[in-house]
């Protein structure tokens, strides 16, 4: 698979879009996290804020760029006709999808790690000036703290999951505009629809199956017993969406003509 990975990486570097999207993921995630950390305050002890979640807020916007990366990676070839060349070089279509999944996972893991580390560092510098101090019950934000480390590592994994979800959707749909709309709708529109549901029991169920709502519970470090779903279980829900998308995408890739 090394040869196929090298070929896909070479192809990815020669088209416009993927590299700027990776850099944009880092910049947007860190910048938005910095804005969130600068805007929040804890004027007194017991203010009830989750410092780690505030510091990782930028992941909510960074995931959009990660989703676009996977869509561009797949749909660009259908638009240019290069998909025929790729399938000629790699006639085993599931192998092609596996190579792309490995590549997009690796790239997202690298960009996500830098983005999350930058967000934690910036938030650790800004939050104490806004009242998030040991006197108010908030030790310095650090990856040496177990819950913060879990929230940070989980955020990186969440970005990888969103990339794989997008890869599966793009493989199934093949049209960049439609695939982008579907992925961003699942990530951003679904949570808005959940808030509009009046029935509390139904709202709870929808919240638990929403890829973003459930997936980002991995960032929570406080009030865990009162959350609708646990951190790792929530990330598992998002991962289930990604697996389902990849299965559907792989099936359609095998069945359809280029």
C-alpha positions as CSV (number, residue, x, y, z in Angstrom):
1,X,0.0,0.0,0.0
2,X,3.0,2.3,0.3
3,X,3.2,2.8,-3.4
4,X,-0.5,3.7,-3.6
5,X,-0.1,6.1,-0.6
6,X,2.8,7.9,-2.3
7,X,0.9,8.2,-5.6
8,X,-2.2,9.7,-3.8
9,X,0.0,12.1,-1.8
10,X,1.8,13.2,-5.0
11,X,-1.5,13.8,-6.7
12,X,-2.9,15.7,-3.7
13,X,0.1,18.0,-3.6
14,X,-0.3,18.9,-7.3
15,X,-3.9,20.3,-7.0
16,X,-4.9,23.6,-5.3
17,X,-7.0,23.4,-2.2
18,X,-5.9,20.6,0.1
19,X,-2.8,22.2,1.5
20,X,-4.4,25.6,2.1
21,X,-7.3,23.8,3.8
22,X,-4.9,22.0,6.1
23,X,-3.2,25.2,7.0
24,X,-6.6,26.9,7.4
25,X,-7.7,24.3,9.8
26,X,-4.8,25.1,12.1
27,X,-5.2,28.9,11.8
28,X,-9.0,29.0,12.2
29,X,-9.1,26.5,15.1
30,X,-6.4,28.4,17.0
31,X,-7.9,31.8,16.2
32,X,-11.4,30.9,17.2
33,X,-10.3,29.2,20.4
34,X,-8.3,32.4,21.2
35,X,-11.4,34.5,20.6
36,X,-13.5,32.3,22.8
37,X,-10.9,32.3,25.6
38,X,-10.6,36.0,25.4
39,X,-14.4,36.5,25.5
40,X,-15.3,34.3,28.4
41,X,-14.8,35.3,32.0
42,X,-15.0,33.8,35.5
43,X,-15.5,36.7,37.9
44,X,-15.9,34.5,41.0
45,X,-15.4,31.0,42.3
46,X,-18.0,28.5,41.1
47,X,-18.8,30.2,37.8
48,X,-19.5,26.8,36.3
49,X,-17.5,27.2,33.1
50,X,-15.6,24.4,31.5
51,X,-12.1,25.9,30.8
52,X,-10.9,23.0,28.6
53,X,-14.0,23.2,26.4
54,X,-13.7,26.9,26.0
55,X,-10.0,26.5,25.0
56,X,-11.0,23.9,22.3
57,X,-14.0,25.9,21.0
58,X,-12.3,26.5,17.7
59,X,-12.6,22.8,16.8
60,X,-16.3,23.5,16.0
61,X,-15.2,25.7,13.0
62,X,-12.0,23.9,12.2
63,X,-14.1,20.7,11.5
64,X,-15.7,22.5,8.5
65,X,-12.4,22.9,6.8
66,X,-11.5,19.3,7.5
67,X,-14.8,18.2,5.9
68,X,-14.0,20.3,2.8
69,X,-10.5,18.7,2.6
70,X,-12.1,15.2,2.2
71,X,-14.7,16.5,-0.3
72,X,-12.1,18.2,-2.4
73,X,-9.9,15.1,-2.3
74,X,-12.6,12.9,-3.8
75,X,-14.9,15.1,-5.8
76,X,-12.1,17.0,-7.6
77,X,-11.2,13.9,-9.5
78,X,-14.7,13.4,-10.7
79,X,-14.9,16.9,-11.9
80,X,-11.7,16.7,-13.8
81,X,-12.1,13.2,-15.0
82,X,-8.9,12.1,-13.2
83,X,-10.9,9.4,-11.5
84,X,-10.5,7.1,-14.6
85,X,-6.7,7.4,-14.3
86,X,-6.9,6.6,-10.6
87,X,-9.0,3.5,-11.2
88,X,-6.8,2.4,-14.0
89,X,-3.8,2.6,-11.7
90,X,-5.7,1.1,-8.7
91,X,-8.4,-1.2,-10.1
92,X,-9.3,-2.5,-6.7
93,X,-11.7,0.2,-5.7
94,X,-12.0,-0.6,-2.0
95,X,-8.2,-0.5,-1.8
96,X,-8.3,3.0,-3.4
97,X,-10.9,4.1,-0.8
98,X,-8.7,2.6,2.0
99,X,-5.7,4.5,0.7
100,X,-7.6,7.7,0.7
101,X,-9.0,7.1,4.1
102,X,-5.5,6.5,5.5
103,X,-4.1,9.6,3.8
104,X,-6.9,11.9,4.9
105,X,-6.7,10.5,8.4
106,X,-2.9,11.1,8.6
107,X,-3.2,14.6,7.2
108,X,-6.1,15.5,9.6
109,X,-4.3,13.9,12.5
110,X,-1.2,16.1,11.9
111,X,-3.1,19.3,11.3
112,X,-5.5,18.6,14.1
113,X,-2.7,17.9,16.6
114,X,-1.0,21.2,15.8
115,X,-4.4,23.0,15.9
116,X,-5.4,21.5,19.3
117,X,-2.0,22.1,20.9
118,X,-2.0,25.7,19.7
119,X,-5.5,26.2,21.1
120,X,-4.6,24.8,24.5
121,X,-1.5,26.9,24.6
122,X,-3.3,30.1,23.7
123,X,-6.2,29.4,26.0
124,X,-3.8,28.7,28.8
125,X,-2.3,32.1,28.4
126,X,-5.6,34.0,28.0
127,X,-8.0,32.4,30.5
128,X,-6.1,33.3,33.7
129,X,-6.5,37.0,32.8
130,X,-10.2,36.5,32.6
131,X,-10.6,35.0,36.1
132,X,-9.9,31.4,35.4
133,X,-7.4,31.2,38.2
134,X,-6.6,28.6,41.0
135,X,-8.4,31.0,43.4
136,X,-11.6,30.5,41.4
137,X,-11.1,26.8,41.2
138,X,-9.3,26.6,37.8
139,X,-5.7,25.3,37.8
140,X,-3.6,26.3,34.8
141,X,-4.8,24.6,31.6
142,X,-2.3,21.9,30.9
143,X,-2.0,18.6,29.0
144,X,-0.5,17.2,32.2
145,X,-4.1,17.3,33.6
146,X,-5.9,14.0,32.8
147,X,-9.3,15.5,31.8
148,X,-7.7,18.2,29.7
149,X,-5.5,15.6,27.9
150,X,-8.5,13.5,27.2
151,X,-10.4,16.5,25.9
152,X,-7.5,17.5,23.6
153,X,-6.8,14.0,22.3
154,X,-10.5,13.4,21.8
155,X,-10.8,16.6,19.8
156,X,-8.0,15.5,17.4
157,X,-9.7,12.1,17.0
158,X,-13.0,13.9,16.4
159,X,-11.5,15.9,13.5
160,X,-10.2,12.6,12.0
161,X,-13.7,11.1,12.4
162,X,-15.3,14.1,10.6
163,X,-12.7,13.8,7.8
164,X,-13.6,10.1,7.3
165,X,-17.3,10.9,7.5
166,X,-16.8,13.5,4.7
167,X,-14.7,11.1,2.7
168,X,-17.5,8.5,2.8
169,X,-20.2,11.0,1.8
170,X,-18.1,12.5,-1.0
171,X,-17.4,9.0,-2.4
172,X,-21.1,8.1,-2.3
173,X,-22.3,11.4,-3.8
174,X,-19.3,12.4,-6.1
175,X,-20.6,16.0,-6.6
176,X,-18.6,18.5,-4.5
177,X,-21.4,21.0,-3.9
178,X,-24.0,18.3,-2.8
179,X,-21.4,16.4,-0.7
180,X,-20.4,19.6,1.0
181,X,-24.0,20.5,1.7
182,X,-24.7,17.0,3.2
183,X,-21.7,16.9,5.4
184,X,-22.0,20.5,6.7
185,X,-25.8,19.9,7.2
186,X,-25.0,16.9,9.4
187,X,-22.4,18.7,11.3
188,X,-24.0,22.2,11.7
189,X,-27.7,22.0,10.7
190,X,-28.6,18.8,12.6
191,X,-27.8,20.4,16.0
192,X,-30.0,23.4,15.1
193,X,-32.9,21.1,14.2
194,X,-32.5,19.3,17.5
195,X,-33.0,22.6,19.4
196,X,-36.2,23.2,17.5
197,X,-37.8,19.9,18.6
198,X,-40.4,20.5,21.4
199,X,-40.6,17.0,22.7
200,X,-37.9,16.6,25.3
201,X,-37.6,12.8,25.0
202,X,-37.2,13.0,21.2
203,X,-34.8,16.0,21.5
204,X,-32.6,13.9,23.8
205,X,-32.5,11.0,21.4
206,X,-31.7,13.3,18.5
207,X,-29.0,15.0,20.6
208,X,-27.4,11.7,21.3
209,X,-27.2,10.7,17.7
210,X,-26.1,14.1,16.3
211,X,-22.5,13.6,15.1
212,X,-21.4,17.0,16.4
213,X,-23.3,17.2,19.7
214,X,-22.4,13.6,20.6
215,X,-18.9,13.8,19.3
216,X,-17.8,17.0,21.0
217,X,-18.9,15.7,24.4
218,X,-15.3,14.3,24.4
219,X,-14.2,17.9,25.2
220,X,-16.2,18.1,28.4
221,X,-14.3,18.0,31.7
222,X,-16.9,19.1,34.1
223,X,-20.5,18.1,35.0
224,X,-20.1,14.8,33.2
225,X,-22.8,12.9,35.1
226,X,-25.4,15.4,33.9
227,X,-24.5,15.1,30.2
228,X,-26.9,13.2,27.8
229,X,-24.0,10.9,26.7
230,X,-20.5,10.2,28.0
231,X,-17.4,11.6,26.3
232,X,-16.1,8.4,24.7
233,X,-19.5,7.1,23.9
234,X,-20.3,10.4,22.2
235,X,-17.1,10.1,20.1
236,X,-18.2,6.6,19.3
237,X,-21.5,7.9,17.9
238,X,-19.6,10.2,15.6
239,X,-17.3,7.3,14.6
240,X,-20.4,5.2,13.8
241,X,-21.6,7.9,11.3
242,X,-18.2,7.8,9.7
243,X,-18.1,4.0,9.4
244,X,-21.6,4.0,7.9
245,X,-20.7,6.7,5.4
246,X,-17.5,4.8,4.3
247,X,-19.5,1.5,4.0
248,X,-22.1,3.2,1.7
249,X,-19.4,5.0,-0.2
250,X,-17.4,1.9,-0.7
251,X,-20.4,-0.1,-1.9
252,X,-21.4,2.6,-4.4
253,X,-17.8,2.9,-5.6
254,X,-17.7,-0.8,-6.4
255,X,-21.1,-0.8,-8.1
256,X,-21.0,2.3,-10.3
257,X,-19.0,3.3,-13.3
258,X,-16.4,6.0,-13.1
